[in-house]
Amino acid sequence: MNFNIITLGCKVNQYESQAMREDLLKNGFELAKPNTPADITVVNSCTVTSVSDAKNRKLINKIRRENPDGIIVLTGCMPQAFPDRQENFENCDIVLGNAKRAELVPAIYEYIENHMKNVFISPHPVKNEKFEDLSISSLGEHTRAFIKIEDGCNRFCSYCIIPFARGRVRSKSIEALKAEVEKIANNGYLEVVLVGINLSAYGQDEGLNLADAVECVCAQEGIERVRLGSVEPEQMDEPMIKRLAAQPKFCPQFHLSLQSGCDNTLKAMNRHYDTAEYSKIVSNIRKTFDNSSITTDVMVGFAGETEDDFKDSMNFVKQTGFAKVHVFPYSRRKGTVADKAPNQIAPNIKEQRAKEMGELVAESRAEFLKTQVGLTESVLIERLRHGYLEGYTKNYTPVHIISDDENLCGQIVNVKITSAEDDYCIGTVV
């Protein structure tokens, strides 16, 4: 039988989909050809917003219409967060919670035998949940691989459902990480991106911290670059920054989750820092790393956000000078504290604020890219497209190089950055 896996959501989901893919292949299933109906379709869902849930359901219904006899497996955060919402499971034959991916193959065999719908969802324990034993050896492209080293979150931000979908913090052991990154290196990957649900919390259940994981991966022969996914700012303290800076392979790009540049809003969100702390962390990073980049996420229109609060957030974002910002309007999420908060913001005001913030961060992006012009940086070449080699510097600046030398794909080369466009730089190989 053949299969297809459709992944929605974050880089952690991408990693987990690859682990399921390798598990299915190992057990004799075959990957379906592109754009053809599969015997088995696995939908790895996201539930970060109610819009995500609607997208999941729409996708599942479409798969059922186009392939009525196929087996549909739903897994990921949506069924785990809302196990009682049967409308989410319509048209699904197998439903697996976030701790049940190891049962994917047995569940498929059981369904083939009895054709009875099966739902495998167990609640996350409050204490002592073990890190899911998943491992990968590749991730499609041969330049960068994501490795999940942490799961769960203990923060309970007032807008977020993820602690209910992912449980409490738990971490991959250093021994398991070492074995996995060795496989990744042996398959030709040059860069590893460490990812997690609350990546900064890595190791707190093991007497370790994120720097231990970075040092482990940097020690692997063949791996040339180590990068972090999104991190919580207040956990990037000075000792952590110094340990990261001591690793030559570490990439100085920090995606420091901000959410708002207004202290009133941060408090209402139950974030664990204020803007002064955030600014100090950014300053420490910039003092410690040459040519670092700081990227972030900013939410607008959170419950109770006044016009003055929004202006404070705009001013903070402007003064910080981010390399790139993902701007999005607040979306109410059932099951969270913020969903019940008074003074919800009207959709048209959210849209207007998102537009204003988007224009501001576009200027910030352009200013950052201009600072890269004239520098010579190492670039990991990922692809050849439309007559350009495309790749990223260590600080994650995208660079286009006029060349048709396909042999450079997958290599790290020195590039002189000669100009900046709207969202990338142009350079020449030195």
N, C-alpha and C positions, 0 to 999 in steps of 0.2 A: 504494500500500500504506500501511496505517496502522501506528502503533507506540505503545508505551507504555514508559516508563522507571521502574523501581522502584529507589529509592535506599536503601541500608542504610549506617549509620555516620555519619561526621562531616560537618562543614560543608564541608570540602574536597571530599568526595564529592558533596555537593549542588551545588556549583559546577560540578564536572566533568560531572555529569548534565545541567545546564542547557546547557553547551557542546555536548554531544552532541545534545541536543534541538534546539538552533538549527542545528547542522550537518545533521541529518536534514531539518528543515523547509526549509532552504535548497536541499536537493537533491531536493525534490519529494515527500517523504514527508509524510503527514498524521498528526496526533495522533489517537489512538483516542478514542472517546467513553468517559466514565467507566463502569466496571462492565460493559464489553463486551470480549469476546476480541479481542486485537490480532493483526494479521498478524506483527508483530515485537515481542518483549518483550525489553528490555535490562535485565539485572540488574546493578546497580553494587554490588559486594560489599564487605563489611568483613571483616577477619580479625584484629581486635585480640585476640579470645579464641577458644578452641576452641568455645565456645557460639555465637559468631558464625558459624563455619564450618557448624555443624549447622543454624543458622537459614537460611543461604544454600541448603544442599542441600534442606532441607524446602520452601523456597519454590519452588525450581526444579522439584522433583518435583510440587508442587501445580499449577504452571503447565502442565506437560506433561500431567497428568491431565485438566485442565479444557479444554485447547486443544491436542489432539494434533497438529494440522497446522500450528501456528504455529512461527515461527522464534524460537529462544531464543538470545540473546547474553549471555554471561557476561563481565564485565570487572571491574576494580577490584583490590583488594589480595589477595583469596584466590588467584586463579590466579597472580599474580605471585610471591607468597611461597612457594607450593607447586606449582610447575609439573609435578612428577612424580606428584602424587596424582590419578590418573585418576578415582577415585571422586567427586572434586569436580566433574568435568566431565560426568558421566552426564546424559543428557537435554539437553545443550547442543549447539547446532549450530555456534556460533562462539564462540571463546574469545579474548579480547584482554587482553594484559598492560597494565600501567600506562603504558607508553610507546607504546602502539599505538592509542590512541583515534582518531588521525587516519585510521586505516585502516578505521574502522567502515563507512562507506558502500561503499567498494570491496569489503570482505569480504562485505557483504550481497549485492551484485550477483553476486559470484562464487558464493556459495552458491545463489542463485536459479537460476544457470545450470547448475551441476553437482551440486547437492544432496549435496556431500561435506563432512563435518565438517572445519573448519579451526581450528587452534590457532596464534595469533600471540602468542608470548611471547618476549621477548628479555631476557637478564639485564641488570641495571643495571651500567654500567661503573663501575669504582672511581674514575676521574678524568674530569673534563671532560664530564660528561653535560650536555646542554643542557636548559634549562627548556622544558617542553612548550608548544607554541604554541597555547594555548587562549584564547578570549575570549568574553565574553557581553555582551549588551546589555540584559538584563532578568533577573529572578529571581522571576517569578510575582506576588508582592505588590508594591504600589507605595509602599512605605515604606522598606524596608531591603534592601540588596543585599550579598551576600558576594562579595568579590573575592579569588581565590587569588593570592598574590604569592610564595609559597615552597613548595618541595617537598623531600622527603628529610630525613634526620636522620643526624648523625654521632655521636650520644651513646651508643648501645648500652646503654641501661638493661638490667639483667640479666633483667627480666621481659618485655621488649618485642620483638615480631617485626617492628615497623614499618620499621626500617632495611633489612630484607631485602625488604620489600614496596615500599618507596618509594625506595631508593637513597640517594645522598649529597646534601648540601645544594646546591640551585641556586635561582636567584631570577629573578623577572620583571624585565625592565629598566624603568627609570624612564620611558623613552619609551613602552613598551607599556602601562604602568600609566596614564600620562597619557591615552593614546588611549582606553583602556577606560573609565576613570572619566568621561570626557567623554560617551561613549555612555550610560552609566548615568544621568548627570545629565539628559541630553536626554530620557530616558524617564520623568522625573518622580520619581526616587528622591531622598529627602532625606538618607538615612543610608547610609553604607558601612561594612561590617565587613571588615577585612583578616584573612585566614585563611591558614594554612599548616600543614604537618606539624610543623615546628619553627619557628614564626613568628619567634621571637626571633633566629634565625640569618639572617634576611633580609639579603641584601646582602653577606655575608662573602665571597662568590665574585665580587663586583662592586666591591669597595672602598667599599661603602655600609653603612648600617645601617637599622634599622626606623624611626628618626626621619625619614630621607629619604623613605621611602614615605608616612608620615603627612603630612609637609609637602606632598608632591606632591598628595595627595588633598584636603587642606584648601584648597589653592589653587584648586580647581575651583569655578567659579561654579555655584550651584544646590545644591551639596552643603552641608548645614547641620551634619551630625554625622559624625564619624569615630570608629570604635570598633575595638578589637583583639580578636581571638580569644584562645585560650589562649597564654600566654607562659611561658618558663622564667624563674624568679625571678632567678638570678644575672646575667642579661644586662640586667636593669633597673637599671643603675648610675646614679649621680647625674647625669652629663652627659646620659644618655638621658632621665631623668625631667624634667630642666630643659627640654630641647628640646620634649618633649611638652607640658609645661605652658605653653609659650609660644604654643601654638596654641589660640585660643578655641573652635574647632570640635571639639577633641578631647574625648571623653567619658571622665571619670575613673572608669572601671570596669576593674579589673585582675583577670583570671583567672590567678592565679599558681599554677602547678601545684606542689603540695606533696608528695603521695603518702604521706608519713608525718611525724609530728611527733617521731620518735625518731631520734637520730643513728646508733645502731647499725643500724637498719633502712635509713636513707638510704644508709649505706655499703654494705650488702649489696645494695641496689638499683642501685648504681653511679650514684647521683644526684650532681650536681656542686656541692653546697652542703650546709651543715649548718643546724641550726635557728637558731643565732646570726646567721648571714648572712641567713637568710630574715627574721628579725625586724627586722634593720636596714633591709632593703629596704622592708618594710611601713611602718616608721616614717618613712622618707624620703618615701614616697608620701603618707602621711597629713599630713606637715608641708607638703608642696608643693601638694597639691590640697585645696580646700575640698570637704567632703562627698563624698569618694571612697568607693568600695566595693571590698572585696577578696573575691573568691570563689575557690574552689579545688576540687581533687579529693583525696580521702583513701582510701587502700587499707588494709584491715585483713586480718590473717591471712596476711601475707607469710611465705614460708618462713623458719623460725627465729625468728619474732616471739614473744618470751616474754611472759608476763603483765605483767612490769615494763615491757617495751618498749611494749606496748599502753597501759599507764597513762601512760607518758611522752608518747605520741602524743595521748592524750585531754587531758592537761594542757596541751600546747602549743596544740592546737586551741582549747581553752577560753580561754586567756589571749590568743590572737591576736584573737578576736572577729570571725570572718568574717561577711560579709553572707549568704553561701550556700555550702553545701558539698555536693558530690556524693560520697556514701559508697558504696564497693563492696568486696566481698570479693575477695582475690587469687584469680585463676584461672590454673592452670598452663597454659603454652603450649609445645608441642613446638617444638624449635629454638632455645630460649632457655637461657641459663645457669641461671636460677632453677629451671627445670623439673627439673634434675638435682641441685638442692641438697638436703642432708639436712634432717631436722626439718620436713617439710611439716606444715601445721596441719590438723587434722581438720575436715571440713565443718561439724559442729555448733558447733565453737568459732568458726569464721569467722562463722557466722550470728549467734551471740550477740554477738560483738564488733561486727559491723555494726549490730545492733540498739542496742547501748549508744552507739556513736558517732552513730548516727542520731538518738537522743533528745537527745544533747548539742547537735548542730548545729541541731536544730529550735529549741532554746532560744536559740541564738546568732542564728538567723534572726529570731525574734520580737523580740529585743532590738534588732537593727539596724533593723527596720521601725519600731519605736517612736521611734527617733531622727529619723525623717523627718517625724513628725507635727508640724504647725505651720509647716513650711517651704513656701515657694512655689517650685515648680520647673517648668521647661519639660518638657512631655510630648509625645512624638510619638504621635499617635492612630493606632492600627493597625486597629481594627475596632469595630463595634457588635454586641454580643452580649448577649442576655437583659436588655435595657434599660439596659446599661452601655456607655459608651465605654471601651475598654481601650487602654492604651499604656504607654510606659516613659519614665522620667526619664533624664537623661544618665548617672546612675550605675546605671542598669538596674533601678531599683525599679519593679515593676509597679504601675500605678495604675488603679483603676476609678472612673469618673465617672458618676453618675446622670444620664443624658441620652439622648435619642433623636435628637439632631441629627446625622444621617448625614453632613451636609456637612463636619463637622469631621474626618472620617476622612482620613488622609494629611496633616493639618496639625500644626504644632507650636504648642501653646497653653500659656499659663501656668496652673498648677493649684495651688490651696491644698490641701495634704494635711491632712485632718481626722481620720483615724483609721487604725489598723492592724489587719488581720485576720491569719489564720495565715500566708498566703503572699503577701499583697498589701496595698496601702494604698488608702484611699478618699479622693477629693478632689472639689473643685468648681472649675469654670473661673472664673478671675479676670477 
